[in-house]
Amino acid sequence: MVDTSNSFDEVTLLITHFNRSLSLERLLRFFDEQHIHFSEIIVSDDCSSDNHQKKLKLYEEKYGIRIITAEKNKGLANNINKGQRAVKSPFTLYIQEDFIPTGTFRQCLTDGIVLIKEYSDIDLVRFYSYRKYPYLKPLKYGFSEMRFHFWYPNAYQFNCYSDHPHLRRSNFLDKFGEYKEGIKSDRAEFKMVISFLQHKGKAVIHDDYQKLLQQENTTQEPSQVRRLKLKKQYQLSELFLIKIVRFVYRNIKFRLEYLFS
């Protein structure tokens, strides 16, 4: 662990936003109250409705953010691309507006910056995940390297890259290409997953990946992503069969995309 600093002069905080201005202010207020300062705070807005855009204008003055607007809604991929292109600092801390950092986040961000500067081959420092990555090699400062082994059976290893909160080099798009626009957000994220692996990207993740930030969606500002869920009335045997089919499908599909896309 390295010394904690309140100022991250080499890091731009990039936040993507769409129609969740209350969640956005909650995130901005955290950094403001913790006296955590960045080179710049960029909010990339995906053509939110008028009432939310009015809030953004208030935040512009209150929190000193820079707003990157859009004339029409083009999806998360475009929102990330235009936000990242506006970054001028060497490093980018990317967070979607529905996340809230915890009290331990600042120290881990400090450690992550030291790590990415110390190891020139690290492209991504992750701070959050839904589940544990299957193949990890301990590194330092509480981070572990995410190891990808093409022939290993666990398909979750393909999720080395994620849109979840992370620190990255600001030339990320130059190395891995822009996010694919005009498709669903989940698909755009997966296309970046494949590109990251194809270009031999290297990522590390903090061992306390579920304790550094919390993802909170309220009924007033719910998640913008809609996913199908399994119905509760399925029998255990049916669920087991689904898991087997899904396991085989993902292992084949992911490898074909890696090899031929």
N, C-alpha and C positions, 0 to 999 in steps of 0.2 A: 504494500500500500504506500502511496506517495502522498505528499502534502496536499491538502485541500485548498483550492483557490476559488474565489467568487467570480473572477473574471476569466472568460474564455475568448480571448481576443482573436484566436485563429479559427474560431468556430462560428458558423451561422446556424441559427435555429430556423429550420424550415418546417412550417406547419401547413398541411393541406386542409382546406375547409370547404364545407358545403352545407349551408342551412343549419348550422349548429353553433350559433354565436355564443350561447350561454356556456356550452362546453369549452369553446375556445377561450372565453374569458377566464374560466376556471383554471385552465392550463397557464395562461399568461400571468394570472394573479399569483400562482405558485412561485414562478421564477422571480416575480417582482417582490414578493414578501420574503423570499429567501435571499434576496439581493444577489441573484445570479445574473451576470451580465455576459452578453455575447457580442461578437463583432457586429451582428445585425440579426434582427428577427424578421423573417419574411413569411407572410401569410399568403399562400397561393389559393385564391378563391375561384370556385368553379361555377360562376354566375349564380350566386345565391339570390334568393328573393329580396325584394326591396327592404323589408324590415330588418333582415340580417345584414344587408349591406350598410344600412344606417348605423348599426351597432359597430361594424368594422371601422367606420369613419371615427366613431368615438374612441375606439381602441387605438386607432392610429395616433391620436393625440395623447391619450392616457398612458399607453405603454410604449410608444415610439416605434411601432411596427411599420414595415413597408408592405403594402398590399399589391399583389400582382393579380389583376382582374382578368375576366374573360367576357367576351361579348355574348357567348352562349355556352350552355353546359356541354362539355365534351368528354366528361368522364374522368376517373381518377388518374389514368395513365397520362393524359394531357396535362392534368393539374400538377402532377409530380414533375413532368418534363419542363414545363414553363417555369415552375418554381426553382428547380435545380439550375436551369440556365441563368437565372438571375443572381445566383450566389457568386460572391467575389472572393471569399475567404478560402484557405486551403482545405478546410474540413467542414462537413455538414452534419448537423444533428437533425435527423428526420423524425418527427413525431406527428401522428394524426391527432386531431383535436379532441378525440374522446378518451385520451389517456391522461392519467394523473401521476406524476412522479411521487415517490415516497421520500422520507427524510434521508435515506441512504443513497439516493440517486446521485447527488452531487459528487460524492467521493468516488463512486464507480465511474462517473463520466470523466473525472480527473484521471483516474487510473487508465481508462480506455484511451484517452488522448496520449498519455505517455506511451502506451503500448503500440498504438498505430504509428507514432513517430519513431519508436525504437525499432520496429520491424517493418521494413519498407515493403514487404510482400503481403502485409495484411491489408485487405481491401474494405473489410466490414467488421465493425464491432457491435455485436447485438446485445440488447438489454432486456429483451422480452421474448417469450415463446409460450405457446399453449401446452407444450409437452417437451420432454427431454429428448434431445438429439441422440441418436443411437450410438454414434462413434465419436468419442471425445478423447482428446489428449490434453491433460492439464498443462497450462502454460505458466502464467504468473498473475499476480494481483487479483486472484479469484476468477480469472478467465480460462477457458479451455478452447483449444483449436477444434473446429468441426471438420472431421476427416471424411472424405467421400471415397467410397470403394465401389466401383461400378458393379462388380459381380456379387457383392454382398446382398443378401435377400431382403433386408429391411428397406422398403421403398420410401420411408419417411426421410431417409438420408438425403433425398433429392432436395428437400426443403432447407438447403444450406442458406440460401438467400430468403429473406422475408421482408414484407412491408412493415412489419412491427418495428417499434422504435429502435433506431440504430445510429451509429456514427460511421461516416464513410468519407473517403476522399472526394473532394468536390469535382474531380475529373472522372467520376464514376461513369457517366454516360459516354465519355470518350472511349473508355475501355470496354464497356459491356453493351453499348448501344442504348438508344432511347427506349422507354416503355412503349410497347405496341399499343397504338391508339385505335379507337373505333371498335373495340371488343369489350366484353364484360371484364370488370375489375379483377376477378379471380383468375380469369384466363390471362390477362395482361401480367399479373404477378407471376403466374407459372411460366410464361414465356421468358420473363427476366430470370427466374430460377434456372431455366435451361441455359440461357445465355451466360449466366454467372459460372456455371459448371463447365460449359464448353470453352470458356476463356480462362479456365484454371483459376477462378477467383478463390481467395482464401478468406475465411470468416472465423471469428472467435465469438464466443458467447459467455456471458457471466454465469457463474454457477448458481447464483440466486436469481435466475431469470424471471421468477414470478413474484419477487419481493421488491423489485426496484420501481416498478410502475404498476398501476391498476387501470384496467379498461372498464369504464363505466358509461353505460348508455341509459339515459332516463326515458320515461314514457313521453316526456315533452320533446325530447330530442333523441329518438331511437336511432339504431344503426341504419345506415343507408344501404347496406348489403342484405339482400334477401336470400336465404339458403333453405333448401328443403330439409325437413327433419323426418326421421323414422317415426312412424306412428307407434304409440305405446302398446297397441293391441297385438303387435307382432309377438309370436311365440318365441321362446328362447332358441328353439331349433331353427326357426327362420332367420333369426338374427345371426346365428352361427354360420348358416349357409351364406348369408349376405357378406359376412366378414371374409369368408374364404374366397368368394367370387371377387370381392373388392381387392383382396390381397393379390390375387393372380392378375387381375386387370391392371392395377396400378403398376406392378412390377414390369409387365410387358409394355404398357403404354408409355411410361416414363422413359424406359430405355430406348424405345423406338424414336421418341421425340429427341432424346439426347443425341442419337446417332444420325438422324436424317433431317432434323429441322434446321 
